[in-house]
Amino acid sequence: MAAQGKATLVIGNKNYSSWSLRPWMALAMGGIPFEEKLVRFGEPRFSREVKKISGAGLVPVLLHKGNAIWDSLAIIEYAAETWPKANIWPKNAAARAMARSAAAEMHSGFGAVRNACPMNLRRPKVALKAGFSVAVMKDVRRIETLWSQCRRLHGKGGPFLFGKFSGADAMFAPVVTRLDSYAIPVKKETREYINAVMATPAFNAWLAAALKEPWIVPHDEAE
Ligand SMILES: N[C@@H](CCC(=O)N[C@@H](CS)C(=O)NCC(=O)O)C(=O)O
């Protein structure tokens, strides 16, 4: 990968920060060299530190060549432009358009599953005590249909949505973990895709670090 200057990805707790996981996976799977800086949720320092680099006060933020890019999807797009050899988006135009549509649908949607099932990687793998609402299961069914369409149309070259790992897989990585952590019933092909993402070295590196974190964020501890 050609030298492009130092990139730093500012992230939240690895156990909980679903938005941080997305660009982290895209950079790591793309072989892009970057440093990470973890700012803990709930610390008084969080807001102070993050507001210094982003008015939105949220993570992730990518710092590179004097730019601060403060949104998961914008970071993935910036990385795709800055490090084209990382092949973050599929080469084929139709596949690329679909991958971007899927990533955008994830970015702006699936609120029911995101709210009811916060990412919590150390959670015992059991269903929500209260069960899953109709809205959650509607999101899950849409996710399964979408993944299946991506795989059927463009997934021949590998186990990911567009064959090779892409920005769409990075955007869905925290959904993969939720389906797994909350033992949500899914089809066999969905499970195979979940297993493929969870088997990547990048995801396993993130997970190992997450499991070492001692910090609890009560708000994200859904039973
Ligand atoms: N739309 C943003 C969402 C970023 C976001 O909501 N980040 C959460 C963490 S995952 C955050 O920084 N929360 C601040 C806090 O909990 O104090 C993105 O795509 O990056």
The ligand as a Gaussian input file, in Angstrom:
#p B3LYP/6-31G(d) Opt

LIG

0 1
 N      -23.817000       8.519000      12.046000
 C      -22.637000       8.316000      12.861000
 C      -23.066000       7.742000      14.211000
 C      -21.936000       7.800000      15.228000
 C      -22.402000       7.431000      16.640000
 O      -23.612000       7.452000      16.972000
 N      -21.439000       7.102000      17.512000
 C      -21.698000       6.753000      18.899000
 C      -20.923000       5.521000      19.312000
 S      -21.214000       4.062000      18.411000
 C      -21.163000       7.838000      19.829000
 O      -20.138000       8.437000      19.560000
 N      -21.838000       8.059000      20.964000
 C      -21.389000       9.024000      21.930000
 C      -21.672000       8.629000      23.329000
 O      -22.247000       7.552000      23.517000
 O      -21.321000       9.395000      24.224000
 C      -21.671000       7.408000      12.092000
 O      -22.104000       6.764000      11.135000
 O      -20.473000       7.392000      12.398000

